[in-house]
Protein backbone atom coordinates (compact mmCIF):
# COMPACT_ATOMS: atom_id res chain seq x y z
CA UNK A 1 0.00 0.00 0.00
CA UNK A 2 1.30 3.41 -0.92
CA UNK A 3 2.07 5.51 2.12
CA UNK A 4 0.99 9.15 1.81
CA UNK A 5 1.17 11.49 4.75
CA UNK A 6 -0.32 14.94 5.04
CA UNK A 7 2.42 17.54 5.54
CA UNK A 8 2.51 19.36 8.88
CA UNK A 9 1.65 23.05 9.11
CA UNK A 10 4.51 25.35 8.14
CA UNK A 11 5.58 28.75 9.47
CA UNK A 12 8.18 31.22 8.26
CA UNK A 13 10.60 33.16 10.45
CA UNK A 14 12.26 36.28 9.01
CA UNK A 15 15.05 36.82 11.51
CA UNK A 16 18.73 37.00 12.35
CA UNK A 17 21.06 34.22 13.41
CA UNK A 18 22.32 33.96 17.00
CA UNK A 19 25.64 32.12 17.14
CA UNK A 20 24.95 31.31 20.80
CA UNK A 21 21.82 29.41 19.77
CA UNK A 22 19.58 30.99 22.42
CA UNK A 23 17.55 33.52 20.45
CA UNK A 24 16.92 34.62 16.87
CA UNK A 25 16.05 32.18 14.14
CA UNK A 26 17.54 29.30 16.15
CA UNK A 27 14.96 29.88 18.91
CA UNK A 28 12.19 30.25 16.33
CA UNK A 29 12.98 26.99 14.54
CA UNK A 30 13.36 25.12 17.83
CA UNK A 31 9.98 26.44 18.96
CA UNK A 32 8.26 25.68 15.64
CA UNK A 33 9.52 22.09 15.77
CA UNK A 34 8.38 21.47 19.33
CA UNK A 35 4.99 23.03 18.53
CA UNK A 36 4.41 20.64 15.64
CA UNK A 37 5.18 23.09 12.83
CA UNK A 38 7.71 22.85 9.97
CA UNK A 39 10.06 25.83 10.05
CA UNK A 40 10.90 27.96 7.03
CA UNK A 41 13.57 30.68 7.19
CA UNK A 42 14.53 34.01 5.67
CA UNK A 43 17.85 35.01 7.27
CA UNK A 44 18.26 38.78 7.73
CA UNK A 45 21.64 39.00 9.51
CA UNK A 46 24.38 36.93 11.07
CA UNK A 47 25.48 38.00 14.54
CA UNK A 48 28.70 37.17 16.34
CA UNK A 49 27.53 36.73 19.90
CA UNK A 50 27.66 34.73 23.09
CA UNK A 51 26.33 35.34 26.59
CA UNK A 52 28.86 38.17 27.04
CA UNK A 53 27.40 40.28 24.24
CA UNK A 54 27.02 40.91 20.51
CA UNK A 55 30.55 41.38 19.14
CA UNK A 56 29.88 41.89 15.42
CA UNK A 57 27.15 41.59 12.81
CA UNK A 58 26.82 41.18 9.06
CA UNK A 59 23.50 42.00 7.40
CA UNK A 60 22.21 39.93 4.50
CA UNK A 61 21.54 42.01 1.34
CA UNK A 62 17.90 43.14 1.23
CA UNK A 63 17.27 41.47 -2.14
CA UNK A 64 18.45 38.12 -0.71
CA UNK A 65 16.15 38.50 2.31
CA UNK A 66 13.22 39.23 0.00
CA UNK A 67 14.26 36.37 -2.31
CA UNK A 68 14.13 33.87 0.55
CA UNK A 69 10.57 34.93 1.41
CA UNK A 70 9.51 34.75 -2.24
CA UNK A 71 11.12 31.35 -2.78
CA UNK A 72 9.51 29.54 0.15
CA UNK A 73 6.10 31.20 -0.34
CA UNK A 74 6.07 30.19 -4.01
CA UNK A 75 6.66 26.51 -3.22
CA UNK A 76 5.51 25.71 0.31
CA UNK A 77 2.24 26.17 2.23
CA UNK A 78 3.19 28.99 4.62
CA UNK A 79 0.55 28.96 7.36
CA UNK A 80 1.88 31.99 9.26
CA UNK A 81 4.98 34.18 9.32
CA UNK A 82 6.87 36.18 11.91
CA UNK A 83 9.68 38.69 12.04
CA UNK A 84 12.58 38.95 14.43
CA UNK A 85 15.63 41.16 13.96
CA UNK A 86 15.30 43.05 10.66
CA UNK A 87 18.57 45.00 10.88
CA UNK A 88 17.88 48.04 8.65
CA UNK A 89 15.27 50.23 6.99
CA UNK A 90 16.25 48.78 3.62
CA UNK A 91 15.61 45.22 4.80
CA UNK A 92 12.32 46.26 6.41
CA UNK A 93 11.15 47.76 3.11
CA UNK A 94 12.15 44.64 1.21
CA UNK A 95 10.37 42.40 3.74
CA UNK A 96 7.19 44.49 3.53
CA UNK A 97 7.14 44.27 -0.28
CA UNK A 98 7.93 40.55 -0.34
CA UNK A 99 5.24 39.80 2.25
CA UNK A 100 2.67 41.79 0.28
CA UNK A 101 3.52 39.79 -2.84
CA UNK A 102 3.31 36.49 -0.94
CA UNK A 103 -0.06 37.22 0.68
CA UNK A 104 1.41 37.67 4.18
CA UNK A 105 -0.14 40.38 6.35
CA UNK A 106 -3.03 41.53 8.54
CA UNK A 107 -5.44 41.90 5.62
CA UNK A 108 -4.11 38.95 3.61
CA UNK A 109 -4.55 35.18 3.78
CA UNK A 110 -1.39 34.42 5.80
CA UNK A 111 -1.23 35.90 9.33
CA UNK A 112 1.84 37.98 10.13
CA UNK A 113 3.36 38.27 13.61
CA UNK A 114 5.68 41.25 14.05
CA UNK A 115 8.07 40.85 16.98
CA UNK A 116 9.66 44.34 16.96
CA UNK A 117 13.14 43.30 18.06
CA UNK A 118 14.90 46.64 18.54
CA UNK A 119 17.72 45.82 20.95
CA UNK A 120 19.62 42.75 22.08
CA UNK A 121 19.18 41.50 25.63
CA UNK A 122 22.59 43.09 26.32
CA UNK A 123 21.17 46.50 25.35
CA UNK A 124 22.87 46.76 21.95
CA UNK A 125 20.62 48.57 19.43
CA UNK A 126 19.81 46.35 16.47
CA UNK A 127 18.97 49.15 14.08
CA UNK A 128 19.15 52.93 13.85
CA UNK A 129 16.49 55.67 13.95
CA UNK A 130 15.67 55.12 10.26
CA UNK A 131 15.08 51.43 10.97
CA UNK A 132 12.79 52.21 13.89
CA UNK A 133 10.84 54.68 11.75
CA UNK A 134 10.50 52.09 8.95
CA UNK A 135 9.37 49.46 11.43
CA UNK A 136 6.68 51.79 12.75
CA UNK A 137 5.52 52.98 9.32
CA UNK A 138 5.84 49.85 7.18
CA UNK A 139 5.46 46.77 9.37
CA UNK A 140 3.12 47.72 12.23
CA UNK A 141 0.19 48.43 9.87
CA UNK A 142 0.79 45.03 8.21
CA UNK A 143 0.85 43.05 11.47
CA UNK A 144 -1.81 40.54 12.43
CA UNK A 145 -0.30 40.47 15.93
CA UNK A 146 2.41 42.77 17.34
CA UNK A 147 4.40 41.31 20.26
CA UNK A 148 6.56 43.98 21.97
CA UNK A 149 8.25 43.84 25.34
CA UNK A 150 8.15 46.98 27.47
CA UNK A 151 11.45 48.38 26.15
CA UNK A 152 10.03 48.09 22.63
CA UNK A 153 6.76 49.72 23.78
CA UNK A 154 8.80 52.72 24.90
CA UNK A 155 10.75 52.92 21.63
CA UNK A 156 7.59 52.66 19.50
CA UNK A 157 5.24 54.91 21.49
CA UNK A 158 7.25 56.85 24.07
CA UNK A 159 5.14 55.28 26.85
CA UNK A 160 7.11 54.12 29.90
CA UNK A 161 5.15 51.29 31.52
CA UNK A 162 6.07 51.02 35.20
CA UNK A 163 3.21 48.86 36.47
CA UNK A 164 0.35 46.65 35.41
CA UNK A 165 -1.98 49.66 35.20
CA UNK A 166 0.00 51.11 32.29
CA UNK A 167 -0.30 48.01 30.11
CA UNK A 168 -3.74 48.92 28.76
CA UNK A 169 -2.66 52.40 27.67
CA UNK A 170 0.38 50.92 25.96
CA UNK A 171 -1.72 48.33 24.13
CA UNK A 172 -4.18 50.99 22.93
CA UNK A 173 -1.37 53.28 21.72
CA UNK A 174 0.26 50.44 19.83
CA UNK A 175 -3.04 49.29 18.33
CA UNK A 176 -3.55 52.81 16.98
CA UNK A 177 -0.37 52.36 14.90
CA UNK A 178 -2.10 49.75 12.75
CA UNK A 179 -1.75 46.13 13.89
CA UNK A 180 -4.91 44.04 14.10
CA UNK A 181 -3.97 42.90 17.62
CA UNK A 182 -1.26 43.59 20.19
CA UNK A 183 0.31 41.33 22.78
CA UNK A 184 2.18 43.44 25.35
CA UNK A 185 4.66 41.27 27.27
CA UNK A 186 5.16 42.01 30.97
CA UNK A 187 8.39 40.11 31.51
CA UNK A 188 10.35 43.31 32.23
CA UNK A 189 7.96 44.38 35.03
CA UNK A 190 10.23 42.77 37.58
CA UNK A 191 8.57 44.57 40.50
CA UNK A 192 5.29 42.71 39.86
CA UNK A 193 4.76 39.39 41.65
CA UNK A 194 3.17 37.72 38.61
CA UNK A 195 3.86 38.07 34.90
CA UNK A 196 0.53 39.13 33.36
CA UNK A 197 0.74 39.79 29.63
CA UNK A 198 -2.05 41.67 27.87
CA UNK A 199 -3.69 40.85 24.52
CA UNK A 200 -5.78 43.59 22.87
CA UNK A 201 -7.62 43.36 19.54
CA UNK A 202 -9.11 46.85 19.51
CA UNK A 203 -12.23 45.79 21.38
CA UNK A 204 -11.44 43.17 23.99
CA UNK A 205 -8.64 43.08 26.54
CA UNK A 206 -7.53 39.57 27.53
CA UNK A 207 -5.13 39.10 30.42
CA UNK A 208 -2.68 36.21 30.14
CA UNK A 209 -1.46 35.51 33.67
CA UNK A 210 1.55 33.44 34.57
CA UNK A 211 4.06 33.04 37.39
CA UNK A 212 7.23 35.11 37.57
CA UNK A 213 9.74 32.29 37.81
CA UNK A 214 12.93 32.67 39.89
CA UNK A 215 15.58 32.13 37.22
CA UNK A 216 18.07 34.48 35.54
CA UNK A 217 18.11 32.27 32.43
CA UNK A 218 15.60 33.91 30.10
CA UNK A 219 17.56 34.46 26.87
CA UNK A 220 15.25 33.87 23.92
CA UNK A 221 12.02 34.06 25.92
CA UNK A 222 10.51 36.76 23.71
CA UNK A 223 11.42 34.88 20.54
CA UNK A 224 9.98 31.65 21.95
CA UNK A 225 6.68 33.30 22.86
CA UNK A 226 6.28 35.03 19.49
CA UNK A 227 7.21 31.91 17.54
CA UNK A 228 4.88 29.69 19.61
CA UNK A 229 2.11 32.19 18.89
CA UNK A 230 3.02 32.03 15.18
CA UNK A 231 2.97 28.24 15.32
CA UNK A 232 -0.51 28.40 16.87
CA UNK A 233 -1.72 30.59 14.01
CA UNK A 234 -0.18 28.19 11.47
CA UNK A 235 -2.12 25.37 13.15
CA UNK A 236 -5.38 27.27 12.71
CA UNK A 237 -5.85 28.85 16.13
CA UNK A 238 -7.51 32.25 16.47
CA UNK A 239 -5.17 35.09 17.47
CA UNK A 240 -6.27 35.06 21.11
CA UNK A 241 -6.02 31.25 21.27
CA UNK A 242 -2.55 31.46 19.73
CA UNK A 243 -1.56 34.11 22.30
CA UNK A 244 -2.68 31.81 25.13
CA UNK A 245 -0.72 28.97 23.54
CA UNK A 246 2.37 31.19 23.29
CA UNK A 247 2.03 32.19 26.94
CA UNK A 248 1.76 28.57 28.03
CA UNK A 249 4.76 27.57 25.93
CA UNK A 250 7.07 30.35 27.13
CA UNK A 251 6.10 29.82 30.78
CA UNK A 252 7.21 26.20 30.55
CA UNK A 253 10.30 27.14 28.52
CA UNK A 254 11.37 29.57 31.27
CA UNK A 255 10.50 27.04 33.98
CA UNK A 256 12.91 24.56 32.36
CA UNK A 257 15.61 27.08 31.36
CA UNK A 258 19.26 26.22 31.95
CA UNK A 259 22.70 27.84 32.28
CA UNK A 260 24.90 28.01 29.18
CA UNK A 261 27.99 30.19 29.04
CA UNK A 262 29.17 32.83 31.49
CA UNK A 263 25.97 34.86 31.84
CA UNK A 264 22.29 34.46 30.93
CA UNK A 265 21.34 31.02 29.63
CA UNK A 266 18.50 30.13 27.25
CA UNK A 267 14.93 29.13 27.83
CA UNK A 268 14.38 25.46 27.05
CA UNK A 269 12.54 23.47 24.41
CA UNK A 270 13.80 20.16 25.81
CA UNK A 271 10.73 19.79 28.03
CA UNK A 272 8.66 19.16 24.88
CA UNK A 273 10.73 16.11 23.86
CA UNK A 274 9.66 12.56 24.60
CA UNK A 275 11.85 10.44 26.84
CA UNK A 276 14.27 8.16 25.01
CA UNK A 277 13.84 4.36 25.23
CA UNK A 278 15.36 2.97 28.38
CA UNK A 279 14.81 6.21 30.29
CA UNK A 280 17.78 8.03 28.75
N, C-alpha and C positions, 0 to 999 in steps of 0.2 A: 504494500500500500504506500502510495506517495505521501510523504510527510510534508505538510504545509503549515507554517505557523504564522499567525498574525504578528506583524512587527509591533514592538512596544511604542508608546508615545515618545516623541522626540522634542527636545527643547534646545534652543540656541543661546549660548552665552557669547557676548561681545565684550571682551575684557582683556586685561593685561596678565602676563605671567609673573608668578611669585616664585623665585628660585628656592625659597624656603618651604614651599609647598603648603603653607597654612591658609593663604587667602587667594584672591584673584581667580583666574580660570581653573586652577587646580582645585580650589574649594568648590567651585560651581560644578565641575564634572563629578567630583566625589559625591556631592549632594544629589545631583541628578541620578547617578547610578543607584544610590541607596534609597532613592524615592521611586525607583522603578521606571526611570525615564532615560532614553538614549541621549547622550550629550553630543551636541554639535558646537563648533567653535569658530569664532572670528577673533584672531589675536590682534590686539591693538598696540601692545608695547611689551618689551621684555625688560624686567627689572633685575637689578643685581642687589639682592637683599638677603638678610638673615634676621635673627631676632634683635640684633644690635642696630639695625637701621637699613634704609635704602641708600646704597652706595653709588649707584649709577643707573641709567635707564636709556634704552634705545626705542624710539617710537617706530612702528611699522608704517610705511607710506600709506596715505589715506586711500589711494586707489586699490591697494592690496587688501586693506580692511573691508572696503566696499565689495571687492571681488569675492572675498570669502563668504560674505552674507549672500550675495547673488548666487554663488555656486551651490551652496547647500540648499537654499530655498527653491532653486530650479529643479532639484533632483530628489529632495527628501521631504517628508511630511512634517514640517515644523509646526508643532502644536502651540508653542509659546516662545518668546524670546526675552532676554534680559540684557541690560548693560552693566558693566562694572567700570573700571578705569578707562576713560576715553582719551586722555592724554593731551588733546589740543582742539582748538576751534575748528581746524581743518578736518580732523578726524570726525568730530561731532557732525559737521555738515555732510560729510560723506556717508556716515551712518544713517542720518535722517533720510537722505535721498535713497539709499539702498533699501532701507526698511519700507519706505513708501512704495517703491517698485515691487517689493516682495509681498506686499499686503500685510505688513507688520505695523500695528499701531492701534490707538484707542478707538478709532472709528473704522478699523479694518478687520479682516477675518481672524488675524493672528494676534492674540493679546501681547502687550509689550510692557514689561516691568523695567522701570528706570531706577536703578540704584545709583544715586548721584554721588559717586565716590570722588570726593574733592581733596582729601588729604589722607596720607598713610596713617596707620595707628601710631607712628612715631612723630606725627605732626608735620611731616614733609608735604608741602603742597604738590598736588599731582597735575595741576594745570594752572595757567595764569588767569588774569582778569578777563581776557578775551574768551578763554575757554569757559569760564563761569558764566559769562554773558550768553555765549552760544548754547550752553546747557539749558539755561533758563528760557531762552527764546525759541530754541529749535526742538529740544527733546521733551521738556515738561508738557507742552500742549499735545504731544503725541503719545503720552504715557497712559496705559490702562491703569497701572498702579505705580505710584512713586513711593520709594522706601527710604527716606532719609533718617540718619541719626540726628541728635540734637546739634552737633557741630555743623552739619550740613543744613539744618533748618536755619541756623544763624546766618550762614553764608548766602543762602537763597532768599531769605526774607528780612534779615536784620533783627528777627525776634530772638531774644535770649530766654530760653525756657529754663526756669530755675526750680520748678516744682510741678506736680501733677496738674495743678490748676491751669498752667500755661499751655498744656498740650492741645486743648481744643482750639485756642486762638491760632496756634501754629498750624494745625491741620487745615483750618479754614483759610488762612493766608496762602498756604501752599496750593490748596484746591483752586483758589482764584487764579493761579498761574496756568491752569489748563488741564492737569491730569484728571482722568475720570474718577480716580480714588487715590487716597493717600494713606500710607501706613507710617505713622510717626513712632520711631523706636525709642524706648525710654532707658536703654541700657546705660547711658551716661548720667542718669539721675541717681548718682551713687548715694545721695542722702536719703532716698526713699527706701523703705523696708522691702517693698515688693517691686517687681519690674512689670509695670502695666503699660503695654503698648496701646496705641489708639488707631483704629481704622475708621476713615471717614469717606463717604461716597458722595458728599454734597447734600445729603438728606439725613442719613442715619449715622450716629456715632456708636461704634462697637468697641468696648474695652476688651483687651486681650491680656488677662492677668497671668502672671507667672512668678515663681520665686526668684529672689536675687541670690544667686548661689555663691558660696564663699570660695571662689577660686580666682587667681590672677590670670589664668590661662584662657583667654578669650579671643585670641587672634583668629580672624576669619568668621567671627560670629555673624556680622552683618551680611557677609557674602552668603553664608549658609542659610540664613533666614530668607533672603531675597531669592536665592536659587531654589529653596524648598517651595516657596510660594509660586515661583515660575513652574516648577514641576507639577504642583497641584493644578495650575491652570492648564498645562499640557494634558493632564489626565481628565480634564473636563469639569473641574470644580468651579463654582462661582468665585468671584474675587474675594468675598468675605470668608468663604469656606477655605480657599487657598491661603488666606492670611492666617486663619486659625491653624491650619496644617503647618505653615511655616513657623508659627510660634511654638507649636508642640515640638517640631523637629529641632529648632535651635535650643530650646530649653534642655532637651536630652543631650544635645551635642555639647553644651556647656557643662552639664552635669558630669559627663564622661571625658572632659578635656584632660590634657596631659602635658607635662613639661617636655620641651624640645628646644635645645639650645640654651643660651645664657640668660635669656629674659622671658618674654611672654610666649607660652606655648599655644598650640592650636586647639580649637574645639574639635571634637571627635566625630567621625562617622563609623568607627569600629562597632559601636553598640548596635548598629543595624545589621551586622553580619551574623550569619548562622554559625553555631559552634561546629568545629571540625569533627570528623569521626574520631572516636576514641577520647573525646574531651579535650583535644588540643586547642 
